[in-house]
């Protein structure tokens, strides 16, 4: 992953067997497809993240384009399996946050557009967050984020879904920059507002 050029050249990395390794950072300018080939990647080595808070298995940074497909990502060490600021596509991938006793979030969305397709599963438990949408952490992220489960999505989401904004956000209509669109799949989830109320959340369910 580190060897993928950061000039927007689309590059595919293919997993050839089950593997255990360190956390992974995808940098600004990288356009990367990780095809897990039906195998599992255990991010049980060194975790990644900002200095002093290296608690993530995958950190996908603003300005990157990432596709994760055809396999399983898991960890017994992570507090957050994937932290996303990139344009992210999840296709036929299982994000398993249930194997770590300290996991808090399986997928955290802070910026960029996330598209979920196919048989993807995002797995937490009753005490953890399957995924969240967190708007406006810093001003560089004020353009917003979106999460879309499209018509092809037939998978599962298990665990809480959080929706909210940072306390620095003062705009009354910030929800317009944080749409959650659900067009298919199965959600065994409690939807929780972390600011305002869940009735004010920009969530559309159809199909």
Phi and psi restraints in degrees (value plus and minus 20) as a CYANA .aco file:
   2 UNK   PHI     -82.3   -42.3
   2 UNK   PSI     -46.2    -6.2
   3 UNK   PHI    -102.6   -62.6
   3 UNK   PSI     -29.2    10.8
   4 UNK   PHI     -87.4   -47.4
   4 UNK   PSI     111.2   151.2
   5 UNK   PHI     -82.8   -42.8
   5 UNK   PSI     130.7   170.7
   6 UNK   PHI    -123.3   -83.3
   6 UNK   PSI      12.5    52.5
   7 UNK   PHI    -130.8   -90.8
   7 UNK   PSI      -2.7    37.3
   8 UNK   PHI      65.4   105.4
   8 UNK   PSI     -15.5    24.5
   9 UNK   PHI     -92.3   -52.3
   9 UNK   PSI     100.4   140.4
  10 UNK   PHI     -86.5   -46.5
  10 UNK   PSI     107.2   147.2
  11 UNK   PHI    -154.4  -114.4
  11 UNK   PSI     117.7   157.7
  12 UNK   PHI    -129.3   -89.3
  12 UNK   PSI     111.9   151.9
  13 UNK   PHI    -132.6   -92.6
  13 UNK   PSI     110.9   150.9
  14 UNK   PHI    -137.4   -97.4
  14 UNK   PSI     107.6   147.6
  15 UNK   PHI    -101.7   -61.7
  15 UNK   PSI     111.8   151.8
  16 UNK   PHI    -122.8   -82.8
  16 UNK   PSI     -27.4    12.6
  17 UNK   PHI    -187.2  -147.2
  17 UNK   PSI     150.0   190.0
  18 UNK   PHI     -76.7   -36.7
  18 UNK   PSI     122.2   162.2
  19 UNK   PHI    -168.0  -128.0
  19 UNK   PSI     133.4   173.4
  20 UNK   PHI    -142.9  -102.9
  20 UNK   PSI     114.8   154.8
  21 UNK   PHI    -182.0  -142.0
  21 UNK   PSI    -188.0  -148.0
  22 UNK   PHI     -98.9   -58.9
  22 UNK   PSI     150.7   190.7
  23 UNK   PHI     -82.8   -42.8
  23 UNK   PSI     141.5   181.5
  24 UNK   PHI    -145.7  -105.7
  24 UNK   PSI     114.7   154.7
  25 UNK   PHI    -131.9   -91.9
  25 UNK   PSI     108.9   148.9
  26 UNK   PHI    -126.6   -86.6
  26 UNK   PSI     103.6   143.6
  27 UNK   PHI    -114.2   -74.2
  27 UNK   PSI     143.9   183.9
  28 UNK   PHI     -73.4   -33.4
  28 UNK   PSI     113.9   153.9
  29 UNK   PHI      71.5   111.5
  29 UNK   PSI     -34.5     5.5
  30 UNK   PHI    -101.4   -61.4
  30 UNK   PSI     116.9   156.9
  31 UNK   PHI    -141.1  -101.1
  31 UNK   PSI      79.4   119.4
  32 UNK   PHI    -148.9  -108.9
  32 UNK   PSI     115.1   155.1
  33 UNK   PHI    -129.5   -89.5
  33 UNK   PSI     102.4   142.4
  34 UNK   PHI    -127.3   -87.3
  34 UNK   PSI      91.8   131.8
  35 UNK   PHI    -119.4   -79.4
  35 UNK   PSI      90.4   130.4
  36 UNK   PHI    -100.2   -60.2
  36 UNK   PSI     -23.6    16.4
  37 UNK   PHI      40.4    80.4
  37 UNK   PSI       3.9    43.9
  38 UNK   PHI      65.8   105.8
  38 UNK   PSI     -18.7    21.3
  39 UNK   PHI    -120.2   -80.2
  39 UNK   PSI     157.0   197.0
  40 UNK   PHI    -134.8   -94.8
  40 UNK   PSI     114.4   154.4
  41 UNK   PHI    -127.0   -87.0
  41 UNK   PSI      97.3   137.3
  42 UNK   PHI    -116.9   -76.9
  42 UNK   PSI      91.9   131.9
  43 UNK   PHI    -107.5   -67.5
  43 UNK   PSI      52.6    92.6
  44 UNK   PHI    -127.0   -87.0
  44 UNK   PSI     -13.2    26.8
  45 UNK   PHI    -110.0   -70.0
  45 UNK   PSI    -163.1  -123.1
  46 UNK   PHI     -86.4   -46.4
  46 UNK   PSI     111.9   151.9
  47 UNK   PHI    -102.4   -62.4
  47 UNK   PSI     146.7   186.7
  48 UNK   PHI    -141.5  -101.5
  48 UNK   PSI     152.9   192.9
  49 UNK   PHI     123.8   163.8
  49 UNK   PSI    -193.1  -153.1
  50 UNK   PHI     -85.3   -45.3
  50 UNK   PSI     135.0   175.0
  51 UNK   PHI     -75.8   -35.8
  51 UNK   PSI     105.0   145.0
  52 UNK   PHI      72.4   112.4
  52 UNK   PSI     -31.8     8.2
  53 UNK   PHI    -153.0  -113.0
  53 UNK   PSI      30.3    70.3
  54 UNK   PHI    -101.8   -61.8
  54 UNK   PSI      63.3   103.3
  55 UNK   PHI    -148.1  -108.1
  55 UNK   PSI      -8.5    31.5
  56 UNK   PHI    -127.5   -87.5
  56 UNK   PSI     127.6   167.6
  57 UNK   PHI    -105.4   -65.4
  57 UNK   PSI     -60.2   -20.2
  58 UNK   PHI    -151.7  -111.7
  58 UNK   PSI     110.8   150.8
  59 UNK   PHI    -140.2  -100.2
  59 UNK   PSI      94.2   134.2
  60 UNK   PHI    -128.6   -88.6
  60 UNK   PSI      90.5   130.5
  61 UNK   PHI    -109.5   -69.5
  61 UNK   PSI     137.9   177.9
  62 UNK   PHI     -74.2   -34.2
  62 UNK   PSI     116.6   156.6
  63 UNK   PHI      71.3   111.3
  63 UNK   PSI     -20.9    19.1
  64 UNK   PHI    -119.2   -79.2
  64 UNK   PSI     137.1   177.1
  65 UNK   PHI    -143.0  -103.0
  65 UNK   PSI     104.6   144.6
  66 UNK   PHI    -155.0  -115.0
  66 UNK   PSI     114.6   154.6
  67 UNK   PHI    -142.2  -102.2
  67 UNK   PSI     107.7   147.7
  68 UNK   PHI    -136.4   -96.4
  68 UNK   PSI     103.7   143.7
  69 UNK   PHI    -169.6  -129.6
  69 UNK   PSI     137.3   177.3
  70 UNK   PHI      43.0    83.0
  70 UNK   PSI      34.4    74.4
  71 UNK   PHI     151.6   191.6
  71 UNK   PSI    -173.5  -133.5
  72 UNK   PHI    -155.7  -115.7
  72 UNK   PSI     118.0   158.0
  73 UNK   PHI    -137.6   -97.6
  73 UNK   PSI     110.6   150.6
  74 UNK   PHI    -170.2  -130.2
  74 UNK   PSI     150.7   190.7
  75 UNK   PHI    -184.8  -144.8
  75 UNK   PSI     125.3   165.3
  76 UNK   PHI    -117.5   -77.5
  76 UNK   PSI     -19.4    20.6
  77 UNK   PHI    -136.9   -96.9
  77 UNK   PSI     -39.0     1.0
  78 UNK   PHI     -92.9   -52.9
  78 UNK   PSI     130.0   170.0
  79 UNK   PHI    -117.2   -77.2
  79 UNK   PSI     -42.8    -2.8
  80 UNK   PHI    -166.5  -126.5
  80 UNK   PSI      95.2   135.2
  81 UNK   PHI     -85.8   -45.8
  81 UNK   PSI     -68.1   -28.1
  82 UNK   PHI    -156.6  -116.6
  82 UNK   PSI     106.9   146.9
  83 UNK   PHI    -129.1   -89.1
  83 UNK   PSI     101.9   141.9
  84 UNK   PHI    -137.1   -97.1
  84 UNK   PSI     106.9   146.9
  85 UNK   PHI    -143.2  -103.2
  85 UNK   PSI     -15.2    24.8
  86 UNK   PHI    -121.2   -81.2
  86 UNK   PSI     156.9   196.9
  87 UNK   PHI    -104.3   -64.3
  87 UNK   PSI      92.6   132.6
  88 UNK   PHI    -141.0  -101.0
  88 UNK   PSI     113.6   153.6
  89 UNK   PHI    -137.4   -97.4
  89 UNK   PSI     109.3   149.3
  90 UNK   PHI    -132.7   -92.7
  90 UNK   PSI     101.0   141.0
  91 UNK   PHI    -156.7  -116.7
  91 UNK   PSI      96.6   136.6
  92 UNK   PHI      32.7    72.7
  92 UNK   PSI      23.5    63.5
  93 UNK   PHI    -144.1  -104.1
  93 UNK   PSI     122.3   162.3
  94 UNK   PHI    -125.0   -85.0
  94 UNK   PSI      99.7   139.7
  95 UNK   PHI    -120.5   -80.5
  95 UNK   PSI      83.7   123.7
  96 UNK   PHI    -124.0   -84.0
  96 UNK   PSI      79.5   119.5
  97 UNK   PHI    -113.5   -73.5
  97 UNK   PSI     -10.7    29.3
  98 UNK   PHI    -107.9   -67.9
  98 UNK   PSI     -26.4    13.6
  99 UNK   PHI    -108.6   -68.6
  99 UNK   PSI     -30.7     9.3
 100 UNK   PHI    -125.3   -85.3
 100 UNK   PSI     106.8   146.8
 101 UNK   PHI     -90.9   -50.9
 101 UNK   PSI     -36.0     4.0
 102 UNK   PHI    -126.7   -86.7
 102 UNK   PSI     -15.4    24.6
 103 UNK   PHI     -83.0   -43.0
 103 UNK   PSI     116.2   156.2
 104 UNK   PHI    -134.0   -94.0
 104 UNK   PSI     -56.6   -16.6
 105 UNK   PHI    -155.2  -115.2
 105 UNK   PSI     114.2   154.2
 106 UNK   PHI    -102.2   -62.2
 106 UNK   PSI     -66.8   -26.8
 107 UNK   PHI    -156.9  -116.9
 107 UNK   PSI     100.4   140.4
 108 UNK   PHI    -133.3   -93.3
 108 UNK   PSI     100.8   140.8
 109 UNK   PHI    -125.5   -85.5
 109 UNK   PSI      98.3   138.3
 110 UNK   PHI    -139.2   -99.2
 110 UNK   PSI     -38.7     1.3
 111 UNK   PHI    -187.4  -147.4
 111 UNK   PSI     140.0   180.0
 112 UNK   PHI      65.5   105.5
 112 UNK   PSI     158.1   198.1
 113 UNK   PHI    -128.2   -88.2
 113 UNK   PSI     104.7   144.7
 114 UNK   PHI    -129.0   -89.0
 114 UNK   PSI     106.7   146.7
 115 UNK   PHI    -137.9   -97.9
 115 UNK   PSI     106.7   146.7
 116 UNK   PHI    -134.8   -94.8
 116 UNK   PSI     108.1   148.1
 117 UNK   PHI    -153.8  -113.8
 117 UNK   PSI     141.5   181.5
 118 UNK   PHI      44.5    84.5
 118 UNK   PSI    -161.5  -121.5
 119 UNK   PHI    -112.0   -72.0
 119 UNK   PSI       3.3    43.3
 120 UNK   PHI     -75.8   -35.8
 120 UNK   PSI     122.6   162.6
 121 UNK   PHI    -148.1  -108.1
 121 UNK   PSI     115.1   155.1
 122 UNK   PHI    -138.9   -98.9
 122 UNK   PSI      88.6   128.6
 123 UNK   PHI    -136.2   -96.2
 123 UNK   PSI     100.6   140.6
 124 UNK   PHI    -144.7  -104.7
 124 UNK   PSI    -178.7  -138.7
 125 UNK   PHI    -154.5  -114.5
 125 UNK   PSI    -192.0  -152.0
 126 UNK   PHI     -85.4   -45.4
 126 UNK   PSI     -37.0     3.0
 127 UNK   PHI    -123.4   -83.4
 127 UNK   PSI     -22.1    17.9
 128 UNK   PHI    -144.8  -104.8
 128 UNK   PSI     149.5   189.5
 129 UNK   PHI    -120.7   -80.7
 129 UNK   PSI     102.5   142.5
 130 UNK   PHI     -85.1   -45.1
 130 UNK   PSI     -72.4   -32.4
 131 UNK   PHI    -172.6  -132.6
 131 UNK   PSI     136.8   176.8
 132 UNK   PHI    -150.2  -110.2
 132 UNK   PSI     145.7   185.7
 133 UNK   PHI    -146.7  -106.7
 133 UNK   PSI      99.3   139.3
 134 UNK   PHI    -149.6  -109.6
 134 UNK   PSI      85.9   125.9
 135 UNK   PHI    -110.9   -70.9
 135 UNK   PSI     120.8   160.8
 136 UNK   PHI      53.2    93.2
 136 UNK   PSI      16.0    56.0
 137 UNK   PHI     -76.7   -36.7
 137 UNK   PSI     -65.4   -25.4
 138 UNK   PHI    -156.3  -116.3
 138 UNK   PSI     145.2   185.2
 139 UNK   PHI     -82.4   -42.4
 139 UNK   PSI     -46.7    -6.7
 140 UNK   PHI     -87.9   -47.9
 140 UNK   PSI     -31.3     8.7
 141 UNK   PHI    -127.8   -87.8
 141 UNK   PSI      -6.8    33.2
 142 UNK   PHI     -91.1   -51.1
 142 UNK   PSI     -33.1     6.9
 143 UNK   PHI     -86.8   -46.8
 143 UNK   PSI     -40.7    -0.7
 144 UNK   PHI      83.3   123.3
 144 UNK   PSI    -191.6  -151.6
 145 UNK   PHI    -169.9  -129.9
 145 UNK   PSI     143.7   183.7
 146 UNK   PHI    -166.0  -126.0
 146 UNK   PSI     132.3   172.3
 147 UNK   PHI    -151.8  -111.8
 147 UNK   PSI     106.1   146.1
 148 UNK   PHI    -148.5  -108.5
 148 UNK   PSI     104.6   144.6
 149 UNK   PHI    -118.9   -78.9
 149 UNK   PSI      87.9   127.9
 150 UNK   PHI    -104.1   -64.1
 150 UNK   PSI    -195.2  -155.2
 151 UNK   PHI     -82.8   -42.8
 151 UNK   PSI     -42.2    -2.2
 152 UNK   PHI    -103.7   -63.7
 152 UNK   PSI     -29.1    10.9
 153 UNK   PHI     -92.8   -52.8
 153 UNK   PSI      96.4   136.4
 154 UNK   PHI    -141.7  -101.7
 154 UNK   PSI      -8.9    31.1
 155 UNK   PHI    -108.4   -68.4
 155 UNK   PSI    -178.5  -138.5
 156 UNK   PHI    -146.6  -106.6
 156 UNK   PSI     125.7   165.7
 157 UNK   PHI    -142.4  -102.4
 157 UNK   PSI     102.5   142.5
 158 UNK   PHI    -147.5  -107.5
 158 UNK   PSI     104.3   144.3
 159 UNK   PHI     101.5   141.5
 159 UNK   PSI     154.2   194.2
 160 UNK   PHI     -87.1   -47.1
 160 UNK   PSI     133.3   173.3
 161 UNK   PHI    -138.8   -98.8
 161 UNK   PSI      98.8   138.8
 162 UNK   PHI    -123.5   -83.5
 162 UNK   PSI     124.7   164.7
 163 UNK   PHI    -160.9  -120.9
 163 UNK   PSI     103.7   143.7
 164 UNK   PHI    -197.8  -157.8
 164 UNK   PSI    -193.7  -153.7
 165 UNK   PHI    -155.3  -115.3
 165 UNK   PSI     136.7   176.7
 166 UNK   PHI     -86.4   -46.4
 166 UNK   PSI     133.0   173.0
 167 UNK   PHI     -85.0   -45.0
 167 UNK   PSI     -38.9     1.1
 168 UNK   PHI     -91.4   -51.4
 168 UNK   PSI     -36.4     3.6
 169 UNK   PHI     -99.5   -59.5
 169 UNK   PSI     105.2   145.2
 170 UNK   PHI    -132.9   -92.9
 170 UNK   PSI     -32.3     7.7
 171 UNK   PHI     -85.6   -45.6
 171 UNK   PSI     116.4   156.4
 172 UNK   PHI     -92.8   -52.8
 172 UNK   PSI     -42.4    -2.4
 173 UNK   PHI    -131.7   -91.7
 173 UNK   PSI       8.7    48.7
 174 UNK   PHI     -79.5   -39.5
 174 UNK   PSI     -44.2    -4.2
 175 UNK   PHI     -82.1   -42.1
 175 UNK   PSI     -43.9    -3.9
 176 UNK   PHI     -84.3   -44.3
 176 UNK   PSI     -41.0    -1.0
 177 UNK   PHI    -118.9   -78.9
 177 UNK   PSI      -6.6    33.4
 178 UNK   PHI    -163.0  -123.0
 178 UNK   PSI      42.2    82.2
 179 UNK   PHI     -99.0   -59.0
 179 UNK   PSI     117.3   157.3
 180 UNK   PHI    -134.2   -94.2
 180 UNK   PSI      99.3   139.3
 181 UNK   PHI    -139.1   -99.1
 181 UNK   PSI     103.8   143.8
 182 UNK   PHI    -141.1  -101.1
 182 UNK   PSI      97.2   137.2
 183 UNK   PHI    -136.5   -96.5
 183 UNK   PSI     -20.1    19.9
 184 UNK   PHI    -194.4  -154.4
 184 UNK   PSI    -198.9  -158.9
 185 UNK   PHI      71.6   111.6
 185 UNK   PSI    -195.0  -155.0
 186 UNK   PHI    -144.4  -104.4
 186 UNK   PSI     108.4   148.4
 187 UNK   PHI    -139.2   -99.2
 187 UNK   PSI      91.0   131.0
 188 UNK   PHI    -121.5   -81.5
 188 UNK   PSI      55.9    95.9
 189 UNK   PHI    -162.2  -122.2
 189 UNK   PSI     129.5   169.5
 190 UNK   PHI    -122.5   -82.5
 190 UNK   PSI     105.3   145.3
 191 UNK   PHI    -109.6   -69.6
 191 UNK   PSI     104.2   144.2
 192 UNK   PHI    -144.8  -104.8
 192 UNK   PSI     111.2   151.2
 193 UNK   PHI    -107.7   -67.7
 193 UNK   PSI     111.1   151.1
 194 UNK   PHI    -120.9   -80.9
 194 UNK   PSI     -22.5    17.5
 195 UNK   PHI    -174.5  -134.5
 195 UNK   PSI     135.5   175.5
 196 UNK   PHI      34.1    74.1
 196 UNK   PSI    -160.8  -120.8
 197 UNK   PHI    -149.6  -109.6
 197 UNK   PSI     139.9   179.9
 198 UNK   PHI     -86.3   -46.3
 198 UNK   PSI     -45.5    -5.5
 199 UNK   PHI     -85.7   -45.7
 199 UNK   PSI     -43.5    -3.5
 200 UNK   PHI    -108.5   -68.5
 200 UNK   PSI     -25.3    14.7
 201 UNK   PHI     -87.6   -47.6
 201 UNK   PSI     128.2   168.2
 202 UNK   PHI    -110.5   -70.5
 202 UNK   PSI      57.1    97.1
 203 UNK   PHI    -141.3  -101.3
 203 UNK   PSI     109.0   149.0
 204 UNK   PHI    -141.0  -101.0
 204 UNK   PSI     106.2   146.2
 205 UNK   PHI    -140.7  -100.7
 205 UNK   PSI     110.1   150.1
 206 UNK   PHI    -170.1  -130.1
 206 UNK   PSI     153.6   193.6
